[in-house]
Amino acid sequence: MQYDFLVVGAGLSGTAAACELASHGSVLLVEAEASPGYHATGRSAALFTPHQGTLLVQAINRASAAFFAKPPVGFTDHPLLALRGGLTIAEPGQEHLLQDLLALSAPGRDVHPIDGETALKLAPILRAERIGAAVHEPGVADIDVAALHQGYLRELKRRGGKLICGQRISALDHQGGLWTARVPDALFQARVIVNAAGAWADHVAALAGVRPIGLVPKRRTAIIVDGLSGVDTRSMPTVDFTATDAYFKPDGDRIMASLGDQDPVEAQDIQPDEWEIAVLADWLQRETLLSVKRIGHSWAGLRTFVSDDSPVVGFDDAVPDFFWLAAQGGYGIMMAPALGRAAAALARHHDLTVELTTQGIDAADLCRSRQMPPPRG
């Protein structure tokens, strides 16, 4: 069968782009796994943190904020965001590390300095002696990732788009203005390939004879443990630590924690490392009053980067009708609404959407030919 757009990868990024494109042409969304969102989308910390990431990522997140606050009618039957607040802790002697975060404060995206006593009231499982200084971000929110993903999938279907799962592309060939994609059970043709394959995006590019963009998948390990007996932590903010990139947040009446590790690995169905789990549990006990007697659940996810840590969105500069939507670096869920619309515009050779241009973003900031630093060792 022939389509206008074939989108590779049914994580949130690819699904949002496919949904937006389905208003302008025929769309096939192809997922290698048995269900959409199996990898990064299904293993996210599910937080809207507008002050994290590169300046470009932060601007894209601002562009997505309106969608999260007021999704289209019928997209979901309950809010996509639930305010939680964010607390960032600097250990004694590291207080200066909070200055860059405080400098990002703006109306509607406030960042407030608070004292240690207030920090302990917000997060009573912290150890008082570990707090040198703290700031509070009231705008940090939980994202209902499942509702967001399912909303896009429903809307994709309503607009006539098609999803197939369990079909890994094994070959891509471009002739006569059409791409031919081979999967185990069929051949499909499309005018444009949208490469939203996450950690596997360079692999998909290789099938098409496209030069890779130097993607580096990085493993991040997380655990869930029991909360502190007698302390209701369900409304506690997420807590970050400036010196280590580690964080923890409530997960119901339990605690989810990660060291914020970024270990380069090959693209794979990543599994948690037992040593990393042990180190993480030890860190959590040193920074909090928790006593980790058992690990309720552990997992690992892949965050995929290029050398400048910002996403790549746009047509390849050498191979026709091959479109990149990659390198979200762990922020793909937050960026999905804005980047989905941006990808749909750029893949149709239209101007970048107003949500992004009003944030000072140009298509040249997103394309693969931008001047990126050399790959890091």
C-alpha positions in Angstrom: 0.0 0.0 0.0 1.1 3.6 -0.6 1.0 6.5 1.9 2.0 10.1 2.0 3.9 9.6 5.3 5.4 6.5 6.9 6.4 7.3 10.5 8.9 4.8 12.1 8.4 4.5 15.8 5.2 4.7 17.9 6.6 6.3 21.0 5.0 9.6 22.0 7.1 11.6 19.6 6.3 9.6 16.6 2.7 9.2 17.5 2.2 12.9 18.0 3.8 13.6 14.6 1.7 10.9 12.9 -1.4 12.3 14.5 -0.7 15.8 13.3 0.3 14.6 9.8 -2.9 12.6 9.5 -4.8 15.9 9.0 -2.9 16.5 5.9 -2.4 13.2 4.2 -2.4 9.4 4.5 -0.2 8.1 7.4 1.1 4.8 8.4 2.7 4.5 11.9 5.0 1.5 12.1 6.2 0.1 15.5 8.8 -2.7 15.8 7.6 -3.8 19.2 4.3 -5.6 20.0 2.8 -2.4 21.5 3.3 1.3 21.1 5.4 3.2 23.6 7.3 0.1 24.9 10.7 1.8 25.3 11.3 5.4 26.4 7.7 6.5 26.5 6.8 3.6 28.9 9.8 4.2 31.1 9.6 7.9 31.7 9.6 9.7 35.1 6.5 11.5 33.7 7.3 15.0 34.9 6.8 18.4 33.2 9.9 20.2 34.3 10.1 23.5 32.2 13.5 24.5 33.5 15.4 21.3 32.6 17.4 20.6 29.4 19.2 22.9 27.0 17.9 26.4 26.3 16.3 25.0 23.1 14.6 22.2 25.0 13.3 24.6 27.5 11.9 26.8 24.8 10.2 23.8 23.1 8.7 22.8 26.5 7.3 26.4 26.9 5.7 25.9 23.4 4.1 22.7 24.6 2.7 24.2 27.8 -0.6 25.4 26.3 -1.4 22.0 24.9 -0.9 20.3 28.3 -2.9 23.0 30.1 -5.8 22.8 27.6 -5.7 19.8 25.2 -8.1 19.7 22.3 -11.8 18.9 23.0 -12.2 15.1 23.1 -8.5 14.4 23.4 -8.8 13.2 27.0 -11.5 13.0 29.7 -9.2 14.3 32.5 -6.3 16.8 32.9 -2.9 15.8 31.4 -1.0 17.6 34.2 -1.3 17.5 38.0 0.7 20.1 39.8 3.3 18.6 42.1 6.0 21.2 42.5 9.7 20.7 42.4 12.3 21.1 45.1 16.0 21.4 44.3 18.5 20.8 47.0 22.1 22.0 47.3 24.2 20.3 49.9 26.2 22.4 52.3 29.0 24.1 50.4 27.2 23.7 47.1 24.7 26.6 47.5 26.2 28.5 44.6 25.0 25.8 42.2 21.4 27.0 42.6 22.1 30.4 41.0 21.6 29.3 37.4 18.2 27.8 38.2 17.1 30.9 40.1 18.1 33.0 37.2 15.5 31.2 35.0 12.6 32.4 37.2 9.9 34.2 35.1 6.2 35.0 35.5 4.3 31.7 35.4 7.6 29.8 35.6 8.6 30.9 39.1 11.6 29.7 41.0 11.7 30.7 44.7 14.6 30.4 47.2 13.4 28.8 50.4 15.1 28.0 53.7 15.9 24.5 55.0 12.9 24.4 57.4 10.5 25.1 54.6 12.2 22.4 52.4 11.7 19.9 55.2 8.0 20.7 55.5 7.7 20.1 51.8 9.7 16.9 51.8 9.8 15.5 55.4 11.9 12.5 54.4 15.0 14.6 53.7 17.8 14.7 56.2 18.1 18.3 57.6 21.9 18.2 57.7 22.1 17.5 54.0 20.3 20.8 53.1 22.6 23.8 52.4 20.1 25.7 50.4 16.9 25.0 48.4 14.6 26.4 45.7 11.0 25.6 45.0 9.4 25.5 41.5 5.6 25.4 41.9 5.1 24.8 38.2 6.6 21.3 38.0 3.8 18.8 37.3 3.1 15.1 36.8 2.2 14.1 33.3 -0.4 11.5 32.6 1.8 9.8 29.9 -0.7 7.1 29.2 -3.5 9.5 28.7 -1.3 11.7 26.4 -0.2 8.7 24.3 -3.7 7.2 24.1 -5.1 10.6 23.1 -2.8 10.9 20.2 -3.4 7.2 19.1 -7.2 7.7 19.2 -7.0 11.0 17.3 -4.6 9.3 14.7 -7.2 6.6 14.1 -10.1 9.2 14.0 -8.2 11.1 11.3 -7.7 8.0 9.2 -4.1 7.1 10.2 -3.1 3.5 10.5 -0.9 1.9 13.2 0.8 -1.5 12.8 2.9 -3.1 15.6 5.4 -5.9 15.8 6.7 -5.0 12.3 10.4 -4.1 12.4 11.6 -2.5 9.1 14.3 -4.5 7.5 14.9 -2.4 4.3 14.3 1.0 3.0 14.7 1.9 -0.7 14.1 5.2 -2.5 13.2 5.1 -6.2 11.0 7.3 -8.4 10.1 9.7 -5.6 8.8 6.9 -3.3 10.2 5.1 -0.4 9.6 1.3 -0.1 9.7 -0.1 3.4 10.0 -3.8 3.9 8.6 -5.4 7.1 8.2 -9.1 7.9 4.7 -9.3 6.6 4.4 -6.7 3.8 5.9 -3.9 1.7 4.7 -0.3 2.1 5.4 2.7 0.0 5.4 6.4 1.1 6.5 9.8 -0.2 8.2 10.7 3.1 9.8 8.6 5.8 9.6 10.2 9.3 12.3 8.6 11.4 11.1 8.7 15.0 12.7 5.5 16.1 14.3 6.8 19.3 17.5 5.0 20.2 17.3 3.1 16.9 17.0 6.2 14.6 20.6 5.9 13.3 19.9 2.2 12.6 16.8 3.2 10.5 18.9 5.8 8.7 21.5 3.2 7.8 18.8 1.1 6.2 18.0 4.1 4.0 21.6 4.8 3.2 21.4 8.0 5.2 24.5 9.3 7.2 23.9 8.9 10.9 23.6 11.9 13.2 25.7 10.3 15.9 23.0 9.3 18.4 24.2 8.1 21.8 21.7 6.1 23.8 22.3 6.5 27.6 20.9 4.2 30.3 19.1 5.6 33.3 18.2 3.3 36.2 15.2 3.8 38.6 13.8 2.1 41.6 10.6 2.2 43.6 10.7 1.6 47.3 8.4 1.9 50.3 7.8 5.4 51.8 8.5 6.4 55.4 6.2 4.8 58.0 3.8 7.4 59.4 4.6 10.1 56.8 2.2 10.9 54.0 4.5 11.6 51.0 1.8 11.5 48.3 1.7 15.3 47.9 5.4 15.8 48.3 7.2 17.6 45.4 9.8 15.9 43.2 13.2 16.5 44.7 16.4 17.1 42.7 20.0 17.4 43.9 22.3 19.9 42.2 25.6 18.1 42.7 24.6 14.8 41.3 21.6 15.1 39.0 19.9 12.5 41.3 16.2 12.9 42.1 13.3 11.2 43.8 9.5 11.7 43.7 6.3 10.2 45.1 4.8 7.2 43.3 1.5 6.9 45.2 2.5 6.2 48.7 5.9 4.9 47.6 9.1 6.7 46.4 10.6 6.5 42.9 14.3 7.4 42.7 17.1 7.7 40.2 20.7 8.9 40.3 20.1 10.6 36.9 22.8 8.3 35.5 23.6 8.6 31.8 25.7 5.5 30.9 26.3 5.2 27.1 25.1 1.9 25.7 24.0 0.3 22.5 20.4 0.6 21.5 18.6 -2.3 23.1 15.8 -3.4 25.3 17.7 -2.1 28.3 17.5 -3.8 31.7 18.5 -2.4 35.1 22.0 -3.1 36.3 22.2 -4.8 39.8 25.2 -2.7 40.8 23.5 0.5 39.8 20.4 -0.5 41.8 22.5 -1.1 44.9 24.4 2.2 44.6 21.0 4.0 44.1 19.5 2.4 47.2 22.6 3.4 49.2 22.4 7.0 48.0 18.7 7.2 48.8 19.3 6.1 52.4 22.1 8.6 52.8 20.1 11.6 51.6 16.8 10.7 53.2 15.3 9.0 56.3 14.2 6.0 54.3 15.4 2.6 55.1 15.5 0.5 51.9 14.6 -3.0 53.0 13.4 -4.2 49.6 13.2 -2.9 46.0 9.5 -2.9 45.0 10.3 -2.4 41.4 13.4 -1.5 39.2 13.8 -0.6 35.6 16.0 1.2 33.1 15.3 3.4 30.2 17.2 4.9 27.3 17.6 8.7 26.8 19.1 9.4 23.4 21.3 12.4 22.6 23.3 14.0 19.8 26.4 16.0 20.8 24.6 19.3 21.6 21.9 17.6 23.6 19.0 19.1 21.6 16.5 17.4 19.3 17.0 17.0 15.5 13.8 17.7 13.5 13.8 18.2 9.8 14.7 16.7 6.4 18.0 15.1 5.9 20.4 17.4 4.0 21.6 14.8 1.6 18.8 12.2 1.0 15.5 13.3 -0.3 12.2 12.9 1.6 13.9 11.4 4.7 12.8 13.3 7.8 14.5 13.2 11.2 12.5 13.4 14.5 15.1 12.2 16.9 17.5 12.9 19.9 14.9 14.1 22.4 17.4 13.3 25.2 14.8 12.2 27.8 12.5 15.2 27.2 10.5 13.8 24.3 7.2 13.5 26.3 7.3 17.2 27.4 8.2 18.3 23.9 5.8 16.0 22.0 2.9 18.4 21.5 5.1 21.2 20.1 7.5 18.9 18.1 4.6 16.9 16.7 3.1 20.0 15.2 6.5 21.3 14.1 7.3 17.9 12.4 4.0 17.9 10.6 4.6 21.4 9.3 8.3 20.9 8.2 7.6 17.5 6.7 5.1 19.2 4.4 7.6 22.0 3.6 5.7 24.6 5.5 7.0 27.2 7.9 7.7 26.3 11.6 4.6 26.6 13.8 3.8 29.8 15.6 4.1 28.0 19.0 7.9 27.7 18.4 8.6 30.9 16.5 7.1 32.9 19.3 9.7 31.2 21.6 12.4 32.5 19.3 13.0 29.1 17.6 13.9 28.8 13.9 13.8 25.7 11.8 17.6 26.0 11.4 17.9 25.4 15.2 16.3 22.0 14.8 17.8 20.6 11.5 20.7 18.1 11.4 22.9 20.6 9.5 23.1 23.0 12.4 26.6 23.6 13.8 26.8 20.9 16.5 29.9 20.3 18.7 32.0 17.3 17.8 30.9 14.0 19.4 31.9 13.6 23.0 34.3 10.8 23.9 
